[in-house]
Amino acid sequence: MKTIGPAAIVSEIRDESGKVRTVCNFSTLQIDPRIASALRDAFDHVFGHNSVETRRQAWRCIRKFSLCIRKCNQHQSVPFSKDILRVFRDWLVEQNLKGATSQSHFNAVKSIVLWLSRNVTGIVSTDLIENVPSFPRDDLTKSVFLDEEIIKKILAAAYKEINEVSIRIEFGRRLLRGEYIDAREQELADLLTELLSLDVNRLFPTQQLILRTGRNLIARVQNAGGIRNLSKTLYLGPNDIFLFYLVIVVQCSGNPMAILSLKRDCLRFHPLRSDREFVVWSKPRAKREQKADFSNSRPHSAPNVIRSLLAQTEELVPFAVQADRKMLFLAYTNQGVRVPCFQLFHMMLAAFIERNNLPNFDFKQLRKSGGLLHHQAGGNILFAKERLGHVSTSTTRRYTEQNLFREQNDRLILKFQGEFVRTALQDTQIGDGEDGPADLCRKIAASIGPDRILLNTPVRSINVGDGHVDVEAKSTYGRYRAVLCAVPPPAVRKIQFSPPRSTSRERLLQALPMGRVIKIQVVYQRPYWRERGFSGQVMSNSYPLSYTIDNSPADGQRGVLAAFVCTSKAKQFMDARTDRRAIVAAAINQMFGCNFPAPEEVLVEDWAANEWIGGSYGAYFPPGVMTRMGELLREQEPPIYWCGAEYGQAHPCQIEGALDSGLRSARSIAAALAQG
């Protein structure tokens, strides 16, 4: 902490080496000195341990808070009103900022105000209202995402400008090597050499030093474009560094703030492939290392862009403060060699967009768009999760625009539902080969080919080898590149896996018992209930039937009621020693309040009796299972992939959920096979 003049109240933001990076002068906020001093103390205590950039952001938030209290005339007296937080929130609303930006500003100021309420008397009202509504968060699924074509345009523009920068720097270095081609270049080379010799302790002489040398040198410098233009011939400035930063953010899809902290030793060799390299950085909030891998054979891949940047900034390193010498994004400025601040890059991005006629975007959109494009290309959210460095796919889903995939999946599901309807509108008399969804399954099987489908051949073991999967079934064996496991979760436990399933997967399977529903098709000579004006749909909590629906063919030649026996009633029904046909007929008559003629046929399907199904309609989730282990339903374990009704992100445990799951798994397998 330092005082500038008798009335100055300041706080210094220092880097790891102790160098002052920003001076926060609270005396310039035009507020009561008591408030300024209290805000300074709170700022030091609340944000003093944070990074330089975070403290700079907090300082900007405090300046906005000072504007707010000046507007509402609370800047010259204490304590603040008890609703000061709500006042600041309302003021932020008037600024028309994005929801996330407003919330970030509010959170910083709220931390300051709460610290004051606990530690400084007389500044904040003792009955401070802390419960203030949050700002509506910007819906990431409705954000404007940058498609692949726009990303390519951004990179092409940045590559072009980087190439121009590299040509400029190489030109200056060529002159210093004495490699000039004409008198004009020789004159410029002599001027650069003379300027560099004026002060060996600096990269380039200051304007004041040049003025002291005499009129001749001043005139030559002015004729050559000025001191700033000459320094650009030899060293990368903030605008040049921005271009390299932009390319690396786009390619890595990393957190923009974390990428700015990349170190000069950020490149790592791939342990298995000599043609690939990792770019590695740390994200302090995640408390772990993050990385992205790239081909090193492409001239503009991130590793090669970083190598170019390292070569062009090597001369700057000795002149940077100790803490910055390990940083990648070093720039030559009037104040010396330093890492440009994030806010400066924001302004440079706006200029870059304008001069290249690009659609408006910000750094955060680059990260979101990178996640979405990886999700699309890989067909699986795990590709995006890995690229974005997330621990959980639930975080990744906020970046990958679920609505986009949901719309695609819904269109395909709607197509299949249309097939169901068209099939149902055909002659669907029981036993004639046209029985609704089952007929659709037969059509799909026919398109695959009967010789490629093995019925009554349960799989006994799945063994994962080096680049292949061996599947052993009853009386057969096969070796494949990938396996799609589409059986109910409890049935998976009947298959032996080598290596064994993960502990978390095993716990999930153990926690998912199958439901118990018995489906009964009750066939009458005709749909008698229609003659009484009934729809055929009834729900009941009486034994044995839970509900019925009309499943008759469209022509009404025969009447079919689909009836269901659920949960504990199912066991009681199957254990009954009396005639089940009579029990069902009596129950239907009671539910409709009619005395229908006896049914011609009663067909009972108990899926619990099938060892490879074990129940119906699907596995159910006891309390706590979905919240604790539900993420595993979305995760694949290549070369083994999981799908089924239980794995659907939409309509789980229904046929739409099975289709949704199947589509996502098929995309994942196709992407994996395409990559070899």
C-alpha positions in Angstrom: 0.0 0.0 0.0 1.3 3.4 -0.9 0.2 7.1 -0.5 0.4 9.6 -3.4 0.1 13.0 -1.8 -1.6 13.8 1.5 -5.1 12.8 0.4 -4.4 9.9 -1.9 -5.8 6.5 -1.0 -4.4 3.8 -3.3 -3.7 0.1 -3.5 -1.0 -1.4 -5.7 -1.6 -4.5 -7.8 1.7 -6.4 -7.9 2.8 -9.5 -9.8 4.6 -12.5 -8.4 7.9 -10.7 -8.6 6.6 -7.8 -6.6 6.5 -5.4 -9.6 3.7 -2.9 -9.5 1.4 -3.6 -12.5 -1.6 -1.3 -11.7 -2.1 1.5 -9.2 -5.7 1.7 -8.0 -6.3 5.3 -6.9 -9.5 5.3 -4.8 -9.0 9.1 -4.3 -10.1 9.6 -7.9 -13.5 8.0 -7.4 -15.0 11.3 -6.2 -16.5 9.8 -3.0 -16.2 10.5 0.7 -12.6 9.7 1.9 -14.1 7.4 4.6 -15.9 5.4 1.9 -12.8 5.4 -0.3 -10.5 4.2 2.5 -13.0 1.4 3.5 -13.4 0.2 -0.1 -9.6 0.2 -0.4 -9.2 -2.0 2.7 -12.0 -4.3 1.6 -10.4 -4.6 -1.9 -7.0 -5.6 -0.4 -8.5 -8.2 1.9 -11.1 -9.8 -0.4 -9.0 -9.8 -3.7 -5.5 -9.4 -2.5 -4.7 -13.1 -3.1 -6.1 -13.3 -6.6 -4.3 -13.0 -9.9 -3.3 -9.7 -11.4 -6.1 -9.8 -14.0 -8.8 -10.8 -11.4 -7.7 -7.9 -9.2 -7.9 -5.5 -12.2 -11.4 -6.7 -12.9 -12.4 -6.2 -9.3 -11.0 -2.6 -9.5 -13.2 -2.0 -12.6 -16.2 -3.2 -10.6 -15.5 -0.9 -7.7 -15.2 2.0 -10.1 -18.7 1.1 -11.5 -20.0 0.9 -7.9 -18.6 4.5 -7.3 -20.6 5.7 -10.3 -23.7 4.1 -8.9 -23.5 5.6 -5.4 -22.7 9.0 -6.9 -25.8 8.8 -9.1 -28.0 7.9 -6.1 -26.3 10.5 -3.8 -24.8 7.9 -1.4 -21.2 8.9 -2.1 -20.8 11.6 0.6 -22.4 10.1 3.6 -22.4 6.9 5.6 -23.7 4.4 6.3 -25.0 3.2 3.0 -28.7 2.5 2.9 -29.8 -1.0 3.8 -30.9 -1.7 0.2 -27.6 -0.6 -1.3 -27.1 -4.0 -3.0 -30.5 -3.7 -4.7 -29.7 -0.2 -5.7 -26.5 -1.4 -7.4 -28.3 -4.2 -9.1 -31.0 -1.8 -10.5 -28.2 0.5 -11.7 -26.5 -2.5 -13.5 -29.8 -3.3 -15.2 -29.8 0.2 -16.6 -26.4 -0.3 -18.2 -27.8 -2.9 -20.6 -24.9 -5.4 -19.9 -25.1 -9.1 -20.5 -26.6 -11.1 -17.7 -23.3 -12.9 -16.9 -21.4 -9.6 -17.0 -23.8 -7.9 -14.7 -23.8 -10.8 -12.3 -20.0 -10.8 -12.2 -19.9 -7.1 -11.4 -22.5 -7.6 -8.7 -20.8 -10.5 -7.1 -17.5 -8.6 -6.8 -19.2 -5.6 -5.2 -21.4 -7.8 -2.9 -18.2 -9.4 -1.6 -16.8 -6.0 -0.8 -20.0 -4.8 0.9 -20.3 -7.9 3.0 -16.7 -7.7 4.1 -17.4 -4.1 5.2 -20.5 -5.1 7.1 -18.5 -7.6 9.1 -15.2 -5.7 9.6 -15.8 -1.9 9.4 -18.4 -0.1 11.5 -20.4 2.8 10.2 -20.0 2.2 6.5 -22.8 -0.3 5.8 -26.2 -0.3 7.5 -26.5 -2.9 10.3 -29.8 -4.2 8.7 -28.3 -4.7 5.3 -30.6 -6.5 2.8 -28.4 -9.3 1.5 -31.0 -11.3 -0.4 -31.0 -9.7 -3.8 -32.2 -11.6 -6.9 -29.6 -12.9 -9.3 -29.4 -11.7 -12.9 -30.9 -14.0 -15.5 -27.9 -16.0 -16.9 -27.4 -15.9 -20.6 -28.7 -19.1 -22.1 -25.6 -20.7 -23.7 -27.9 -22.9 -25.8 -29.3 -19.7 -27.4 -26.0 -17.9 -27.9 -24.7 -17.1 -31.3 -22.3 -19.9 -32.1 -19.6 -19.5 -34.7 -19.9 -22.3 -37.3 -16.9 -23.9 -39.0 -17.0 -21.6 -41.9 -16.7 -18.5 -39.7 -13.9 -20.1 -37.6 -12.0 -20.8 -40.8 -12.4 -17.1 -41.8 -11.1 -15.9 -38.4 -8.1 -18.2 -38.6 -7.3 -17.2 -42.2 -7.4 -13.5 -41.4 -5.2 -14.1 -38.3 -2.7 -16.3 -40.3 -2.5 -13.6 -43.0 -1.7 -10.9 -40.5 0.8 -13.1 -38.6 2.6 -13.7 -41.8 2.9 -10.0 -42.4 4.2 -9.5 -38.9 6.8 -12.3 -39.4 7.9 -10.7 -42.7 8.3 -7.4 -40.9 10.4 -8.8 -38.1 12.6 -10.8 -40.4 13.1 -7.7 -42.5 14.5 -5.8 -39.5 16.7 -8.7 -38.4 18.0 -9.0 -41.9 19.1 -5.4 -41.9 20.9 -5.8 -38.5 22.8 -8.8 -40.0 24.0 -6.4 -42.8 21.9 -8.1 -45.5 20.5 -5.1 -47.3 19.9 -4.9 -51.0 19.9 -1.1 -51.8 21.0 2.2 -50.4 17.7 2.9 -48.7 17.9 -0.4 -46.8 21.5 0.3 -45.9 20.5 3.7 -44.6 17.8 2.2 -42.4 20.2 -0.5 -41.2 22.7 2.1 -40.1 20.0 4.0 -38.3 18.8 0.9 -36.4 22.3 0.0 -35.4 23.0 3.5 -34.2 19.8 3.6 -32.1 20.5 0.2 -30.5 23.9 1.4 -29.5 22.6 4.5 -27.6 21.6 2.4 -24.5 22.8 -1.2 -24.1 20.5 -1.6 -21.1 17.4 -1.1 -23.1 15.9 -2.8 -26.2 15.3 0.5 -27.8 16.2 4.1 -26.8 13.5 6.4 -25.4 12.3 9.5 -27.1 14.0 11.7 -24.5 17.4 10.0 -25.2 17.1 10.6 -28.9 16.2 14.2 -28.3 19.4 14.7 -26.4 21.6 13.3 -29.2 21.1 16.2 -31.6 19.0 17.3 -34.5 20.5 15.0 -37.1 19.4 11.8 -35.5 16.0 13.3 -34.7 15.4 14.1 -38.4 16.6 10.7 -39.5 14.2 9.0 -37.0 11.3 11.1 -38.2 12.0 10.5 -41.9 12.0 6.7 -41.1 8.5 6.9 -39.6 9.2 7.7 -36.0 10.6 5.8 -33.0 7.5 3.6 -32.6 7.5 2.5 -36.2 11.2 1.7 -36.0 10.8 -0.4 -32.9 8.1 -2.4 -34.7 10.7 -3.4 -37.2 12.5 -5.4 -34.6 10.1 -6.4 -31.8 6.5 -7.7 -31.5 4.1 -5.2 -29.9 0.8 -5.9 -28.2 -1.1 -5.8 -31.5 1.2 -8.4 -32.9 1.0 -10.6 -29.8 -2.8 -10.4 -30.0 -2.8 -12.3 -33.3 -0.8 -15.2 -32.0 -3.0 -15.3 -28.9 -6.2 -15.3 -31.0 -5.0 -18.3 -33.1 -4.1 -20.3 -30.0 -7.4 -19.5 -28.2 -9.3 -20.7 -31.3 -7.3 -23.9 -31.8 -7.2 -24.9 -28.1 -10.7 -23.9 -27.2 -9.2 -23.0 -23.8 -10.4 -20.6 -21.2 -9.3 -17.2 -22.6 -7.8 -16.0 -19.3 -6.0 -19.3 -18.7 -4.5 -19.2 -22.3 -3.1 -15.7 -21.6 -1.1 -17.3 -18.8 0.6 -19.9 -21.1 4.3 -20.4 -20.3 7.2 -20.6 -22.7 7.6 -24.3 -22.0 4.0 -25.1 -22.8 4.8 -27.6 -25.6 5.0 -31.3 -24.7 5.8 -34.2 -27.0 3.1 -36.9 -27.4 4.3 -40.1 -25.6 3.2 -42.4 -28.4 3.1 -40.4 -31.6 6.0 -38.3 -33.0 3.6 -36.4 -35.3 1.6 -34.9 -32.5 2.3 -32.5 -29.7 0.5 -31.2 -26.6 -0.1 -27.5 -25.7 -0.3 -27.5 -21.9 -1.6 -24.8 -19.6 -2.9 -24.5 -16.1 -6.3 -23.2 -15.0 -5.9 -22.1 -11.3 -9.6 -22.4 -10.6 -9.7 -26.0 -11.8 -6.5 -26.7 -9.9 -5.2 -29.0 -12.6 -3.3 -29.0 -15.8 -5.2 -28.8 -19.1 -4.0 -29.7 -22.6 -4.9 -30.0 -26.2 -3.0 -32.1 -28.8 -2.3 -31.2 -32.4 -0.5 -32.4 -35.5 2.9 -30.8 -35.7 3.1 -31.3 -39.5 0.7 -28.4 -40.3 2.4 -25.0 -40.6 -0.3 -23.2 -38.8 -1.1 -25.8 -36.0 -0.9 -24.3 -32.5 2.5 -25.9 -31.7 4.1 -24.4 -34.8 2.5 -21.0 -34.2 3.9 -21.1 -30.6 7.3 -22.0 -31.9 7.3 -19.0 -34.3 6.2 -16.8 -31.4 9.0 -18.1 -29.2 11.6 -17.4 -31.8 10.4 -13.8 -32.4 10.2 -12.9 -28.7 13.4 -14.6 -27.5 15.2 -11.2 -27.4 12.5 -9.8 -25.2 12.9 -12.3 -22.3 16.0 -10.8 -20.5 14.3 -7.4 -20.4 11.0 -8.6 -18.9 10.5 -8.6 -15.1 11.5 -11.8 -13.4 7.9 -13.1 -13.1 7.2 -12.5 -16.8 10.3 -14.2 -18.2 8.5 -17.5 -18.3 5.4 -16.2 -20.0 4.7 -16.9 -23.7 2.9 -13.7 -24.7 5.6 -11.1 -24.2 5.3 -7.8 -26.0 7.5 -4.7 -26.4 5.7 -1.6 -25.1 6.7 2.0 -24.1 6.7 0.9 -20.5 9.0 -2.1 -21.2 8.5 -5.8 -21.9 5.3 -7.2 -20.4 2.3 -9.4 -21.0 -0.6 -7.4 -22.4 -3.7 -7.2 -20.2 -6.8 -9.1 -21.1 -8.9 -5.9 -21.4 -6.4 -4.6 -24.1 -6.9 -7.8 -26.1 -10.7 -7.2 -26.0 -10.3 -3.8 -27.6 -7.9 -5.3 -30.2 -10.4 -8.0 -31.0 -13.0 -5.4 -31.9 -10.5 -3.8 -34.3 -9.6 -7.1 -35.8 -13.2 -7.9 -36.4 -13.8 -4.6 -38.1 -10.8 -4.6 -40.4 -11.5 -8.2 -41.5 -15.3 -7.7 -42.0 -16.1 -10.5 -39.6 -19.3 -11.1 -37.6 -19.1 -9.8 -34.1 -17.9 -12.3 -31.4 -16.0 -12.4 -28.2 -13.3 -14.7 -26.7 -15.9 -16.7 -24.7 -17.8 -17.5 -27.9 -14.7 -19.0 -29.4 -14.5 -21.5 -26.5 -18.2 -22.3 -26.7 -18.0 -22.7 -30.5 -14.9 -24.9 -30.2 -16.8 -27.2 -27.9 -19.8 -27.4 -30.2 -17.7 -28.1 -33.3 -15.8 -30.9 -31.5 -19.1 -32.4 -30.3 -20.4 -32.3 -33.9 -17.3 -33.7 -35.5 -17.0 -36.5 -32.9 -20.7 -37.2 -32.6 -20.1 -37.5 -28.8 -20.1 -35.0 -26.0 -16.9 -36.7 -24.7 -14.9 -35.2 -27.5 -16.0 -31.7 -26.5 -15.5 -32.5 -22.8 -11.9 -33.6 -23.4 -11.1 -30.5 -25.6 -12.7 -28.1 -23.1 -10.9 -29.7 -20.2 -14.1 -30.3 -18.1 -14.4 -32.7 -15.3 -18.0 -33.4 -15.9 -20.1 -33.6 -19.1 -22.8 -31.6 -17.3 -20.6 -28.6 -17.6 -19.8 -29.4 -21.2 -23.5 -29.5 -22.1 -23.8 -25.8 -21.3 -21.3 -25.2 -24.1 -22.5 -27.6 -26.8 -25.9 -26.2 -27.5 -28.1 -29.1 -26.6 -31.0 -27.7 -28.4 -29.2 -28.0 -31.7 -28.7 -31.7 -31.2 -32.1 -32.2 -29.7 -33.7 -30.6 -32.8 -31.7 -33.0 -35.1 -32.6 -36.0 -32.9 -36.3 -35.0 -32.7 -36.5 -34.8 -36.4 -35.2 -38.3 -36.7 -37.4 -39.6 -33.9 -40.4 -37.9 -35.6 -39.5 -39.8 -38.8 -39.6 -43.1 -36.9 -42.8 -42.1 -35.1 -44.3 -41.5 -38.5 -43.3 -45.0 -39.5 -45.1 -46.3 -36.4 -48.3 -44.4 -37.3 -48.2 -45.5 -41.0 -47.7 -49.1 -39.9 -50.5 -48.9 -37.3 -52.9 -47.5 -40.0 -52.3 -50.7 -42.0 -54.1 -54.0 -41.3 -52.7 -54.8 -37.8 -54.8 -57.8 -36.9 -52.9 -59.9 -34.4 -51.1 -62.8 -35.9 -51.1 -61.6 -39.5 -47.5 -60.3 -39.6 -48.3 -56.6 -39.4 -48.1 -55.7 -35.8 -47.0 -52.1 -35.5 -43.6 -51.3 -34.2 -42.5 -54.9 -34.3 -43.0 -54.8 -38.1 -40.7 -51.7 -38.3 -38.0 -53.7 -36.5 -38.4 -56.4 -39.1 -38.0 -53.9 -41.9 -34.8 -52.6 -40.3 -33.5 -56.1 -39.9 -34.3 -56.8 -43.5 -32.2 -53.7 -44.6 -29.3 -55.0 -42.6 -29.5 -58.5 -44.0 -30.6 -61.7 -42.2 -27.1 -63.3 -42.5 -25.7 -60.5 -40.4 -28.2 -60.9 -37.5 -27.8 -63.8 -35.1 -31.0 -64.6 -33.1 -31.1 -66.7 -29.9 -27.3 -66.2 -29.6 -26.7 -64.6 -26.2 -23.3 -63.0 -25.7 -21.3 -64.5 -22.9 -18.1 -62.4 -22.8 -16.6 -59.3 -24.3 -12.8 -59.0 -24.2 -11.0 -55.7 -25.2 -7.7 -56.2 -26.8 -5.1 -54.0 -28.6 -7.2 -52.3 -31.3 -9.9 -54.9 -31.3 -12.8 -56.4 -29.3 -13.4 -60.2 -29.1 -17.0 -61.2 -28.6 -17.9 -64.7 -27.5 -21.5 -65.9 -27.8 -23.3 -69.1 -27.8 -21.7 -71.3 -30.5 -19.9 -68.4 -32.2 -17.0 -65.9 -31.9 -16.1 -62.7 -33.6 -13.5 -60.0 -33.6 -14.6 -56.3 -34.1 -13.3 -52.8 -33.9 -16.1 -51.6 -31.7 -19.1 -53.1 -29.8 -22.5 -51.5 -29.1 -24.0 -52.9 -26.0 -27.8 -52.3 -26.3 -29.3 -54.5 -23.6 -31.0 -53.4 -20.4 -28.6 -52.3 -17.7 -29.2 -55.2 -15.3 -28.7 -57.7 -18.2 -25.2 -56.3 -18.8 -24.1 -57.9 -15.5 -24.7 -61.3 -17.1 -21.9 -60.6 -19.6 -18.3 -61.2 -18.6 -16.0 -58.3 -19.5 -12.2 -58.3 -19.8 -10.9 -56.1 -18.4 -13.7 -55.9 -15.9 -16.2 -53.0 -16.0 -15.1 -49.9 -14.1 -16.2 -49.7 -10.4 -18.4 -46.7 -11.1 -20.1 -48.5 -14.0 -20.7 -51.6 -11.9 -22.2 -49.6 -9.1 -24.5 -47.9 -11.5 -25.7 -51.3 -12.9 -26.3 -52.6 -9.4 -28.4 -49.6 -8.6 -30.8 -50.0 -11.5 -33.4 -52.6 -11.0 -35.9 -53.3 -13.8 -39.5 -52.2 -13.5 -42.3 -54.7 -13.5 -45.1 -54.2 -16.1 -47.1 -57.0 -17.7 -48.7 -56.2 -21.1 -51.9 -58.0 -22.1 -53.6 -58.0 -25.5 -57.3 -58.7 -25.1 -58.9 -59.6 -28.4 -62.7 -59.3 -28.9 -64.9 -60.0 -31.8 -65.3 -56.3 -32.3 -64.6 -53.1 -30.3 -67.7 -53.2 -28.1 -66.6 -50.1 -26.1 -66.8 -47.9 -29.1 -70.4 -48.8 -29.5 -71.0 -47.4 -26.0 -69.1 -44.2 -26.8 -66.0 -45.1 -24.9 -62.4 -44.4 -26.1 -61.0 -47.5 -24.5 -58.6 -45.7 -22.3 -59.1 -46.2 -18.6 -56.8 -45.8 -15.6 -57.4 -47.6 -12.3 -55.8 -48.2 -9.0 -57.7 -51.5 -8.5 -56.4 -55.0 -9.0 -55.3 -56.2 -11.5 -55.3 -53.7 -14.4 -53.7 -50.3 -14.0 -54.8 -49.0 -17.4 -56.1 -49.9 -20.8 -55.9 -48.4 -24.3 -57.6 -49.1 -27.6 -55.3 -51.1 -29.8 -57.8 -52.1 -32.4 -57.0 -52.1 -36.2 -58.2 -49.1 -38.1 -61.0 -51.0 -39.9 -62.6 -51.9 -36.5 -63.2 -55.5 -37.7 -61.8 -56.8 -34.4 -61.5 -55.2 -31.0 -58.2 -55.2 -29.2 -57.6 -53.7 -25.8 -54.0 -53.4 -24.6 -54.1 -53.7 -20.8 -51.3 -53.3 -18.3 -50.6 -54.8 -14.9 -48.0 -52.7 -13.0 -45.6 -53.0 -10.0 -46.7 -55.2 -7.1 -50.0 -56.1 -8.9 -47.8 -57.9 -11.6 -46.4 -60.4 -9.2 -49.8 -61.1 -7.7 -51.3 -61.5 -11.1 -48.6 -64.0 -12.3 -48.8 -66.0 -9.1 -52.6 -66.3 -9.3 -53.8 -69.9 -9.5 -57.1 -69.0 -11.1 -57.7 -68.5 -14.8 -56.0 -65.3 -15.8 -58.2 -64.9 -18.8 -61.3 -64.8 -16.6 -59.6 -62.3 -14.2 -58.8 -59.9 -17.1 -62.2 -60.2 -18.6 -63.9 -59.5 -15.3 -61.6 -56.5 -14.6 -62.4 -54.9 -17.9 -66.1 -55.3 -17.4 -65.8 -53.7 -14.0 -63.7 -50.8 -15.3 -66.1 -50.0 -18.2 -69.3 -50.8 -16.2 -70.4 -53.1 -19.0 -70.8 -56.8 -19.6 -68.8 -57.4 -22.8 -68.9 -60.8 -24.4 -66.0 -63.0 -23.5 -62.7 -62.2 -25.3 -61.6 -64.5 -28.1 -58.0 -64.5 -26.9 -55.9 -63.1 -24.1 -52.2 -62.8 -24.8 -49.9 -62.2 -21.8 -46.4 -60.9 -22.0 -44.3 -60.9 -18.9 -40.9 -59.5 -19.7 -39.5 -60.3 -16.3 -39.5 -64.0 -17.3 -37.0 -63.2 -20.1 -33.5 -63.6 -18.7 -32.1 -61.0 -21.1 -34.7 -58.4 -20.4 -35.6 -59.0 -16.7 -38.6 -56.6 -16.5 -40.3 -53.7 -18.2 -40.5 -51.1 -19.5 -37.0 -50.2 -18.4 -34.7 -49.9 -15.4 -35.9 -47.4 -12.9 -33.8 -45.0 -10.8 -34.2 -45.2 -7.0 -33.7 -41.9 -5.1 -30.2 -40.4 -5.5 -29.0 -42.6 -8.3 -29.7 -40.1 -11.1 -28.0 -37.2 -9.2 -25.0 -39.3 -8.0 -24.3 -41.5 -11.0 -26.5 -40.3 -13.9 -23.6 -38.8 -15.8 -22.4 -42.4 -16.6 -25.4 -42.9 -18.7 -24.1 -40.2 -21.1 -20.5 -41.4 -21.1 -19.1 -44.0 -23.6 -16.1 -46.3 -22.9 -14.6 -46.9 -26.4 -14.3 -49.4 -27.9 -17.4 -50.4 -25.9 -20.4 -48.2 -26.4 -23.7 -48.2 -24.5 -27.2 -47.4 -25.7 -30.8 -48.3 -25.0 -34.0 -46.7 -23.7 -32.5 -46.0 -20.3 -29.6 -44.0 -21.9 -31.8 -41.5 -23.8 -31.3 -37.9 -22.9 -34.9 -37.2 -24.0 -37.8 -39.6 -23.2 -35.7 -42.1 -21.2 -37.2 -45.6 -20.9 -39.4 -45.0 -23.9 -38.9 -45.9 -27.5 -38.0 -42.2 -28.3 -35.3 -42.5 -25.7 -33.9 -45.6 -27.3 -33.8 -43.9 -30.7 -32.1 -40.8 -29.2 -29.5 -43.0 -27.5 -29.0 -45.1 -30.6 -28.4 -42.0 -32.8 -25.8 -40.5 -30.4 -24.0 -43.9 -30.0 -24.0 -44.4 -33.8 -22.4 -41.0 -34.3 -19.7 -41.8 -31.7 -18.8 -45.1 -33.3 -18.8 -43.7 -36.8 -16.5 -40.9 -35.7 -14.1 -43.3 -33.9 -13.9 -45.6 -36.8 -13.3 -42.7 -39.2 -10.3 -41.7 -37.1 -8.8 -45.1 -37.4 
